[in-house]
Amino acid sequence: MPTAAAPPIRPPGLVLAGGKSSRMGTDKAFLTIGGDTILGHVVRRLLPQISEITLNAPMGFPNPLGLRLLPDLVPGQIGPLAGVLAGLRDIQARGLQATHLLTVPSDSPFVPADLVRRLESEAGDPNAIIIATSDGRDHPVFGLWPVSIIDDLETWLSHPDNRRITAFLERHHTVTVEFPLIETPQGLLDPFFNINTPGDLQEARRFAEVLS
């Protein structure tokens, strides 16, 4: 009998929570919508799609879900690329059998249930960075990052002027995957809706009510 093909290895996931939340004045991840915290929604939607989940946040960060914390390797809260680097180095250090790291932010509670499957469907080039896009906008923090870019990313971040995620993407083959808006009784919802302001929080709560 032919041997059954081994199931694909799901990527490890990293929730990026290293931001300062300056516009909200508090840690956005622990604000509540639809009966759960924003981070709770992110984790619940992400878990079925990945092999494990880690939280990119400084040590001492509130962690009611008991997730493994992974601080930035580069000091100064320089942005999401520092989290990506920490996640990729962690894969390497632990010898995980993974070619890519999946990242999502901690302030986007409506993570698509098919995020990983659709991103992986475009992973023809093993060295390409694959990011989500919707409604004419790229969302690079929702992405699959190949382990092969570790050294270049670390070297690039060693220069203090190199912080912008879009500038780094220009150095590499980057593939975008379009996700449709979601029809709801509250109107069209961008699945990558992120919460930055009190107004955003109220809007997310209205969407959460009709999606529950």
N, C-alpha and C positions, 0 to 999 in steps of 0.2 A: 504494500500500500504506500502511496506517496506520503511523504512527511508533511504535516500541516505547517504552513508558514507561521513563523513566530509573530505575535502581535507587535505592532510598532511600539517603540519605547516612548511613552509620553514625556514631554519636557518637564523639568522642574519649573515651578512658578515663583515669582518674586513680586510682592506687593510693595510699591514704592511709597514710603510714608515719611520721607526725610525732609519734606518741605516745612516752611515756617508758619503756614496758615495765617499770614499777617492780616489778610483782609477779613478773616472771620474772628480773629482774636482768641481762638481756642483750637484744639486739635480737631480738625474736621472729621477725622475718621470715627470719632466717638459720638458725633451728633446722631440723632435718631430720625429715621423715616420708616414708615410702614411697619412699625413694631420691632425694628432692629436698628443697630448702628449701621452707619454707612459701610464701615469695614466688615461688619457681619454679612451684609448683602454681597459685598465683593467676594469674600471667602466662600460663601455658600454657592455662588454661581461658578466660581473658578475650580473648586475642589474636584468635581467630576471630570475635569478636562486635563489634569496635570498629575505628575507622579508625587509631588510634595509641594508644600507651600511655605515660604519663608517671608518674613517681614523685614524690609530694609528700613531700619530706624535705629536711632542711637540707643545704646544701652541705658536702661532706666526708663525707656519709653513705656507708657501704660500698655499692658498686654493681657487683657482679660480673656482673650481666646487661647492663650498659652502657645502662641506661635513662636517658632525659633527666630530670634532677632539676629539680624546681620547688619552691623553698622557700616557706614561708608569707610573706605580705605583712605580717601582724600579728605582732609579736614576742611571745615568752613562752610558746610552745607552749600556746595557749589552747584547743585542741580541734579536732575535725574541720571545723567551719565555716570555720576559717581556711584549711584546705586547699581547701575548696569555692570560697572566694573567690579564692584564687590560681589555681585551675584555670579559673574563669570569666573572670577578667581575662586569662589567657593566651590563651584562645580569642579574646577581643576584640582583644588586642594583635597577634596574628598574622593576624587577618582570616580565620579559618577559617570555612568554610561549614557551620556547625553551630549548631543551635538549642538543644542540650542538652549537658551534660557528664554522663558516667556515672562514678560513684564506687564503689569497693569498698575495704574495709580490707585491710591487708597481713597480717592474722593469721587469715584465714578461708580455708583451703585447698580447700574443697569448693564453690567458686563454681558455680552452676548453668550448664550449657551453653546454656540458653535464657533466661538472665537478661535480656539486652537485648530480645530479641523479646517476651517477656511484659510487660516494663515498657512498651515502646513501644506495645503493643496497647491500653494504657489512656491513651494520650497524646492524648485528645480536646481538652483545653484546653491550648493551647500554652504557657500561663503557669503550669500546675500543676507542683508537685513530685511526682514519682512514686517511691514507696519500696516496698521489699519487706517482706512480713510472713510469718511462719510460726509454727505452733503457738501462736497467740494472742499473739505478740510482734511489734512493729514493729522493723525494722532500717533506720533512716534512713541509715546510712552506705552501704547498698546502694541507690543511687538515681539517678534522672535529674533533673538540676537545670537549669531553663531559664536561658538567658543573660539573659533579661529581668529576673531578680531581682538582678542585680549591684549596682546602686546601693543598693537597700534593704538588702542583706546588708552592704555596706561601712559604711553609716550605722549599722546596728544593732550591728555589732561594734565600732564606735568608742566605745561605752559599755562600761566595764569590767565591768558587771554582766551584760552580755548574752553568755553563752557557751553556754547549753544549747541543743542542737540541737532538742529537742522544743518549746521555747519559740519558736524561730524558725519552725518549721513551722506553729505556730498562727496566724502572721501571713499565711499564704498558703494558697491552695487546694491541699490535699495529697491525693493519691490513693494508696491502698494496693493492692498486688497480692499475693494469697495464693499461696504456694508450698507444695507438699505435702512431708511428711517422706518420706525415702527408705528403703525396706525393704532391709536388708542382712543377711548372716548374723550380723553383730555386734549386730543390733537396729536400731531406727529411728534414722536420722541426720537431724538438722536441716541442710539445705544451707548454712545461715548460721552453723554451728558456729564459734565463734571461740576462740582459744587465749589464755588469760590466765594460767594457772597450770601448774605441772609436772604436776598431775593431768590437766588438759585436754590437755596434750601427749601423755601416754601414751594417753589415750582416742582422740585423733586418729590416733595411730600404729596403733591396733587397727583403726580404720575404714579407714585407708589400705591395710592389708594385704588386706582382703577386697574392696576396690574396685579394686585394681590388676589 
